[in-house]
Amino acid sequence: LASAPSAVQTGLSAPSSRQVCKASPAASFSPPSASSVGDNLAASFIGDTRSKRHFLGRPLQFSGRQLTAPQVPQEAFCVLAAPDMATNSDVKVKSKIGLCGLAVMGQNFALNFAEKGIPISVFNRSANRVDDTVERAEKEGGGKYPLHGFKDVKDFVASLERPRAIIILVKAGAPVDDTIEQLLQYLEPGDIIIDGGNEWYLNTERRAKQVAEKGILYMGMGVSGGEEGARNGPSLMPGGPKEAWTRLQPVLEKVAAQVDDGPCVTYIGPGGAGNYVKMIHNGIEYGDMQLIAEAYDILKTIGGLSNEELKQVFEEWNDGELQSFLIEITTKIFAKKDDLAEGFLVDKIVDKTGSKGTGMWTIQQAAELGVAAPTMAAALDNRYLSSAKDERVVASSILVGPDLSTFPPVDKKQLVDDVRKALYCSKICSYAQGMSLIQKASNQHHWNLNLGAIARIWKGGCIIRAVFLDRIKKAFDRDPNLASLLVDPEFAKELLDRQPAWRRVVTLATERGIAVPAFSASLGYFDVYRRSRLPANLIQAQRDFFGAHTYERVDRPGAFHTEWSS
């Protein structure tokens, strides 16, 4: 309240550790946090009793940004923050929310809050990123965005309304622990920390227990949509204490992507459920991207389609059942000319794909929970194989495949239609695997996850947003206990109608030596799932032969073991 003397127009005295100032009758105050609502103004700046809207026993009157205490005696006093209090008295900002970590996602997410009129304080370990964010807010908002930058963590925390809420968007792992340790020095019971990074869900649960000892609430929140989504509205997957969600719900609903049936955010569930669902989202994303790449390879290598033709095909696909963010951006990729050389940029990019870990975590979880996820596993494997570029170059001169020139030309129109159908069927399988994983984890951890609600918030903002997610939502709304998307009546009919084209595509690619691991894995998943009897009886007999693992019989109950060599 350093500005209080000028507001009150009187001198200060400091008879004790609490500073006081005299006020004249009917004095008007313009305290630094006058933008907050009345109760917070009174609680933060006036009197010893924070919960009352009174000044020396008289009701406070609020008018705009002015706070008036009528009929105040000649010798009235207001309490000022002492220098040794936890809150830095020099910090006059009182933001609704804080954000720590201003890399690409963090900076854009902060600007999203500010644009929606939500006062936000930002902090970053590297001070230059704070400056960049503030400058960008000034430029994009014309000086009207309520975004405030801080280079000292104590000032950053002091700038937030109590109880505080701070989003962390830093690299997963140790940086998150380091950031939490910094913040805990200044946080109080009832404050909330929200980790918005791609974090391993068990780390979230560990940290929640750690900070709970200090009375801090901890949430793990998946944020999907990349740079564009963070800036304009992402899909948000918050998990953790329901109390924390209730407090954050109004602001999160404002900054989330908006679709026909509401904001793309919902309470996912307790513990690490939010991070878990985001992890599976990314696993599905891996599968989706690999399937699109295989469709591209077939159309280009076997069909001979040019980039211009591919752009046209993907534009047409994006007007139908395959409409999605990934199909949309693929169209734009095919159209992009190279700025540094002749031709199209996509043809100049080295065929090596990186990964950051969420795909690997998804497959680890599938193995631990005993859930088949072959489409996503094939996508992950193909990323690893693509990274072995030098080995593949050597192998290409040794391991010679079929000569494509010896095959008859294909009907391009038919090929495009077949690949569209095969891609659609394979996508259904990929989403079915992801949803099965979420359901199994929900059962194991007693999270009680709503798969229909999860599909709904993926309809906008996120990387895997697609028109058919609305139909996935409706499938789980019809039957919350649906064993698999494959047996939903509507999806089952589409799979059966399209399977001839699906099989033609996989057969054609295999015959001509074009690898389609995700298409093949999806079709294999479909064929295994639809059969009532598999050759697994032989495998179990082998297990019993060498390891006495026993087996069950089809004609009588119980476990059996046979001495196979006798």
LINSUL-V500820 format. One line per field, one symbol per residue. psi: psi as a letter, one per 30 degrees, with the letter a starting at -180 (. if undefined). A space follows every 10 residues. Layout:
psi = ???
This chain:
psi = hffeeeefhl lklifafkkl klklkhkkki legfflleee eeeffklfjf fkhljhfkkk kkjbgkjkjl hkleilkkkl klfglekjff jfkjlellkj jhaeeeeeee eeeeeggjkk kkkkejfffe eeeeeeeeee ghgfkikkkk gkeeeeeffk kkklkkkkil klbeeeeeee eeefffllkf lkkjjglikk ffeeeeeeee fffggkkkkk jkjkfaeeee efjlkkikla keeeeeefee eefeflkkaf gakikljeal bgeeeeeeee eeeeeeeeee eeeeeeeeee eefgkleeee eeeeeeefgb fgkleeeefe eeeffjlkff llakeeffkk ikkllgfeee eeeeeeeefh kkheeeeeee eeeeeefhee eeeeeffeik akjfffklll jeeeeeeeee eeeeeeeeee eeeeeeeeee eeeefhfhkj eeeeeefffl elegkleffe eeeeefeejf gkekffgkee eeeeeeefee eeeeeeeeee eggjkieeee eeeeeeeeef kfklgfeeee eeeeefghfl lllfflllkl kkjff.
